[in-house]
Amino acid sequence: MNVALFDYGAGNLHSLRKAIEACGVDVITTTDWAEALRLDALVLPGVGAFGHAAAALPEDRSAIRVALEGGLPCLGICLGMQLLFDGSDESDGAGIGLLPGRVRRLRSAVVPQMGWNDVVITGDPVFRDAAPLIAYYANSFVCEPTHAADAIAWSEVDGTRFAAAVRRGRTVGFQFHPEKSSVQGLRLIENWVTLSARGEADGGARGALEGGRP
């Protein structure tokens, strides 16, 4: 499987690339959206600011939406998860718009949130063998999905509960950094790669969890 790791032009992608390659797939770092959407899967990394990354999106975001809605597996990490939404209070610029909702500033006494935090997970297959999950965060903004069912995990800081992970079809987003979250975080990346290679989506997990979200 050939995985496109998109480079917005900011940050160090080395640790994320190594984590994906450790799953036995080839990773192609690219700044070319045409190339990225031709490969077998897409990773939107968690580096940079929303406005800068949004400027790196193609002018017509529909090409990405069509690819993801058509089944191209995608993993969005931190900023990459935020780009899946309509827009962000951090800066101007439209996101991909795959997930209805907006990115808001984290309501916390200390911003950014830097460090480890508990993640309350659901039975989504991407979390297989990853419980209990404590993940590493480095963020000032969080996603507010319009549809609660799009969230598949939650975290809390200073009494503010926010979406720690989302899913829409074969697209998964993590607000935390799995590549920096020790063994359990690397397990999540491995699970995503495995599910993507098998051609699986959510395995029906969303319907089974409608009454069981935390």
GIGI-V923102 format. One record per backbone hydrogen bond with DSSP energy under -1.0 kcal/mol. NH is the residue of the N-H (numbers start at 1). CO is the residue of the C=O. E is the energy in kcal/mol with one decimal. If there is no record, write none. Layout:
BEGIN
nh = <NH;NH>
co = <CO;CO>
e = <E;E>
END
This chain:
BEGIN
nh = <3;4;5;6;7;17;18;19;20;21;22;23;24;26;28;30;36;37;40;41;42;43;44;53;54;55;57;63;65;66;67;68;69;70;71;72;74;75;76;77;78;80;82;83;84;85;86;89;95;96;97;99;102;103;104;106;108;113;115;117;119;120;122;127;128;130;135;137;139;142;144;146;150;151;152;153;154;155;157;160;162;164;165;166;167;168;171;172;173;174;175;177;180;181;185;186;187;188;189;190;191;192;193;194;195;196;197;198;200;205;208;209;212>
co = <26;41;28;43;30;13;14;15;16;17;18;20;21;1;3;5;32;33;2;2;73;4;75;49;50;51;54;60;61;62;63;64;65;66;68;67;170;42;172;44;174;77;78;79;81;82;101;103;86;83;85;84;144;87;142;140;106;139;137;135;133;154;152;124;125;127;117;115;113;104;102;100;147;148;165;165;120;162;160;157;155;153;153;173;150;171;168;74;166;76;164;136;177;178;181;182;183;184;185;186;187;188;189;190;191;192;193;194;195;202;204;205;209>
e = <-3.3;-3.1;-2.3;-2.2;-2.6;-2.6;-2.4;-2.0;-2.1;-2.7;-1.9;-1.7;-2.1;-2.2;-3.0;-2.0;-2.5;-2.5;-1.6;-1.0;-2.5;-2.9;-2.9;-2.4;-3.2;-1.8;-1.2;-1.1;-1.9;-3.1;-1.7;-2.6;-3.3;-1.7;-1.3;-2.4;-1.7;-2.4;-2.7;-2.8;-3.8;-2.8;-2.1;-2.0;-1.3;-1.7;-1.5;-2.6;-2.8;-3.5;-1.3;-2.6;-1.5;-2.3;-2.9;-3.0;-1.3;-3.3;-2.6;-2.1;-2.4;-3.2;-1.3;-2.2;-1.6;-2.1;-2.5;-3.3;-1.8;-3.0;-2.5;-2.5;-2.1;-1.7;-2.3;-1.2;-2.1;-2.2;-2.1;-2.4;-2.7;-2.0;-1.3;-2.2;-2.5;-2.4;-1.9;-2.7;-2.4;-2.9;-2.8;-3.0;-1.3;-1.5;-1.9;-2.1;-1.8;-1.4;-1.5;-2.4;-2.8;-2.5;-2.5;-2.7;-2.9;-2.4;-2.6;-1.8;-2.5;-2.6;-1.5;-1.3;-1.8>
END
